[in-house]
Amino acid sequence: MTGKNDSGAQGTDQTTRLVTYLKRGGIIAYPTESCYGLGCDPRNPRALQQLIRLKGRSAAKGLLLIADCFKRLQPFIRPLSAPRLAQMKRTWPGPVTWVVPASSACSPHLTGGRPTIAIRVTAHPGAAQLCRTLGMALVSTSANKSGRMPAKTAAECRRIFGTRVRVIDGHIGQRRRPSTLIDLATGAILRP
């Protein structure tokens, strides 16, 4: 953003601070298609461990990644055949998460120790813009303590997590359910 006022510079400063926060292991809460999500830098093992502890979630469950475009997800997956890639891309951007072969760059905290990773190109404008602005894919798991209902507002996130999470204000999408989860290799619907 350019112009006579300094709002562009402020936006750049805020983005730089947020990227630094994430690179240092910070966790954010941000709006997604159906609820607020918790996210972090998927390449930061300390952040992944902290996020899992914060939720009280089993590390064996693994985590999923979202991005605004497929190229931000590519470093985390093994190369796919053209037909498999086309099959996924037909559903994106959208509320379909695919379980695909993970690259060797994936932390076991992302994969839950399995050879696969769950990925999605999000259709939520705010989440997509956040990934685009930050220039990275983000971990995306519901903003809640394990077994509890996901937060639907920024205020709920602040109440649940306090200062342990940086909350990004915004509005969730209109979906009532989490994304559909499909195993790319078998076509099995793991979560409708």
C-alpha positions as CSV (number, residue, x, y, z in Angstrom):
1,M,0.0,0.0,0.0
2,T,1.4,3.4,-1.0
3,G,0.2,6.9,-0.5
4,K,0.7,10.1,1.5
5,N,-0.3,8.6,4.9
6,D,1.7,6.1,6.8
7,S,-0.9,3.3,7.0
8,G,1.1,1.2,4.5
9,A,4.2,1.5,6.6
10,Q,2.2,0.6,9.7
11,G,0.8,-2.4,8.0
12,T,4.3,-3.5,7.0
13,D,5.5,-3.0,10.5
14,Q,2.6,-5.0,11.9
15,T,3.3,-7.8,9.4
16,T,7.0,-7.8,10.3
17,R,6.2,-8.0,14.0
18,L,3.8,-10.9,13.4
19,V,6.2,-12.8,11.3
20,T,8.9,-12.3,13.9
21,Y,6.5,-13.4,16.6
22,L,5.6,-16.6,14.7
23,K,9.3,-17.4,13.8
24,R,10.1,-17.1,17.5
25,G,7.5,-19.7,18.4
26,G,4.4,-17.6,18.9
27,I,0.9,-18.9,18.5
28,I,-2.0,-17.0,17.0
29,A,-5.8,-17.4,17.0
30,Y,-7.5,-16.4,13.7
31,P,-10.9,-16.8,12.1
32,T,-11.5,-19.7,9.6
33,E,-14.4,-21.2,7.7
34,S,-16.3,-22.5,10.8
35,C,-14.5,-21.3,13.9
36,Y,-11.4,-19.6,15.2
37,G,-8.3,-21.6,14.6
38,L,-5.0,-21.8,16.5
39,G,-1.9,-21.6,14.3
40,C,1.8,-21.3,14.3
41,D,4.8,-21.5,12.0
42,P,4.7,-25.2,10.8
43,R,8.6,-25.2,10.7
44,N,9.1,-24.2,14.3
45,P,9.2,-27.4,16.5
46,R,9.0,-25.4,19.7
47,A,5.8,-23.7,18.5
48,L,4.3,-27.0,17.5
49,Q,5.0,-28.5,20.9
50,Q,3.6,-25.4,22.7
51,L,0.4,-25.5,20.6
52,I,-0.2,-29.2,21.3
53,R,0.4,-28.5,25.1
54,L,-1.9,-25.4,25.0
55,K,-4.8,-27.5,23.5
56,G,-4.1,-30.5,25.8
57,R,-4.1,-32.5,22.6
58,S,-2.4,-35.8,21.9
59,A,0.7,-35.3,19.6
60,A,-0.3,-38.5,17.8
61,K,-3.3,-36.8,16.3
62,G,-1.1,-34.6,14.1
63,L,-2.0,-31.1,12.8
64,L,-3.2,-29.7,9.5
65,L,-1.9,-26.9,7.4
66,I,-3.7,-24.2,5.5
67,A,-2.5,-21.7,2.9
68,D,-3.8,-19.2,0.4
69,C,-2.3,-21.2,-2.5
70,F,-0.9,-24.7,-3.1
71,K,2.7,-23.5,-3.6
72,R,2.9,-22.7,0.1
73,L,1.9,-26.2,1.0
74,Q,4.3,-27.9,-1.5
75,P,7.4,-28.0,0.8
76,F,5.4,-30.2,3.3
77,I,4.3,-32.9,0.9
78,R,5.9,-35.4,-1.4
79,P,5.5,-34.9,-5.2
80,L,2.1,-36.0,-6.4
81,S,1.0,-37.3,-9.8
82,A,-0.8,-34.9,-12.1
83,P,-4.2,-36.7,-11.7
84,R,-4.0,-36.7,-7.9
85,L,-3.0,-33.0,-7.9
86,A,-5.9,-32.1,-10.3
87,Q,-8.3,-34.0,-8.0
88,M,-7.3,-31.9,-5.0
89,K,-7.2,-28.6,-6.8
90,R,-10.7,-29.1,-8.1
91,T,-11.9,-28.7,-4.5
92,W,-9.8,-25.6,-3.7
93,P,-10.1,-23.0,-2.4
94,G,-12.7,-24.7,-0.3
95,P,-13.6,-26.6,2.9
96,V,-11.9,-29.9,1.8
97,T,-8.8,-31.0,3.6
98,W,-6.7,-33.7,1.9
99,V,-4.5,-36.3,3.7
100,V,-1.4,-36.7,1.5
101,P,2.1,-38.1,1.7
102,A,4.3,-35.9,3.9
103,S,7.8,-34.7,2.9
104,S,10.8,-35.4,5.0
105,A,10.7,-31.7,6.0
106,C,7.6,-32.4,8.2
107,S,8.0,-32.5,11.9
108,P,6.5,-35.6,13.6
109,H,4.4,-33.0,15.5
110,L,2.7,-32.1,12.2
111,T,2.2,-35.6,11.1
112,G,1.5,-37.3,14.4
113,G,4.3,-39.7,13.5
114,R,2.5,-40.9,10.3
115,P,3.8,-40.7,6.8
116,T,1.0,-38.3,5.8
117,I,0.0,-34.6,6.4
118,A,-3.4,-32.9,6.1
119,I,-3.5,-29.8,3.9
120,R,-6.1,-27.3,2.6
121,V,-6.2,-24.2,0.5
122,T,-8.6,-22.2,2.5
123,A,-11.6,-20.4,1.1
124,H,-11.9,-18.1,4.1
125,P,-10.9,-14.6,2.9
126,G,-9.3,-13.5,6.2
127,A,-7.3,-16.8,6.7
128,A,-6.2,-16.7,3.1
129,Q,-5.1,-13.0,3.4
130,L,-3.2,-13.8,6.6
131,C,-1.2,-16.6,4.8
132,R,-0.6,-14.3,1.8
133,T,0.5,-11.4,4.0
134,L,2.8,-13.6,6.1
135,G,4.1,-15.5,3.1
136,M,3.6,-18.9,4.7
137,A,1.4,-21.8,5.4
138,L,-0.1,-21.9,8.9
139,V,-1.0,-24.7,11.2
140,S,-4.7,-24.7,11.7
141,T,-6.5,-26.5,14.5
142,S,-9.6,-25.4,16.3
143,A,-9.2,-22.8,19.0
144,N,-10.3,-24.8,22.0
145,K,-9.0,-27.1,24.7
146,S,-9.2,-30.7,23.5
147,G,-12.7,-32.0,23.9
148,R,-14.3,-28.6,24.2
149,M,-16.3,-26.6,21.7
150,P,-14.2,-24.4,19.4
151,A,-14.2,-20.7,19.9
152,K,-16.3,-18.7,17.5
153,T,-15.1,-15.2,18.4
154,A,-11.9,-13.3,19.2
155,A,-13.3,-12.5,22.7
156,E,-13.8,-16.3,23.4
157,C,-10.2,-16.9,22.3
158,R,-9.0,-14.2,24.7
159,R,-11.0,-15.7,27.5
160,I,-9.8,-19.3,26.9
161,F,-6.1,-18.6,26.2
162,G,-5.4,-15.1,27.7
163,T,-2.0,-13.7,26.7
164,R,-0.6,-17.1,25.6
165,V,-2.0,-16.5,22.2
166,R,-2.0,-13.4,19.9
167,V,-5.6,-13.1,18.7
168,I,-6.3,-11.8,15.1
169,D,-9.7,-10.0,15.1
170,G,-12.2,-11.0,12.4
171,H,-15.3,-13.0,11.5
172,I,-15.6,-16.7,11.0
173,G,-17.2,-18.1,7.9
174,Q,-20.7,-19.5,7.7
175,R,-19.8,-23.2,7.8
176,R,-21.3,-25.1,10.7
177,R,-18.9,-28.0,10.5
178,P,-15.1,-28.4,10.2
179,S,-13.7,-29.1,6.7
180,T,-14.3,-32.5,5.0
181,L,-11.2,-34.7,5.4
182,I,-10.3,-37.1,2.6
183,D,-7.5,-39.6,2.2
184,L,-6.0,-38.9,-1.2
185,A,-4.6,-42.4,-1.6
186,T,-7.8,-44.3,-0.9
187,G,-10.5,-41.7,-1.5
188,A,-11.9,-42.6,2.0
189,I,-13.8,-39.7,3.7
190,L,-12.3,-39.6,7.1
191,R,-14.5,-36.7,8.4
192,P,-17.7,-35.8,6.4
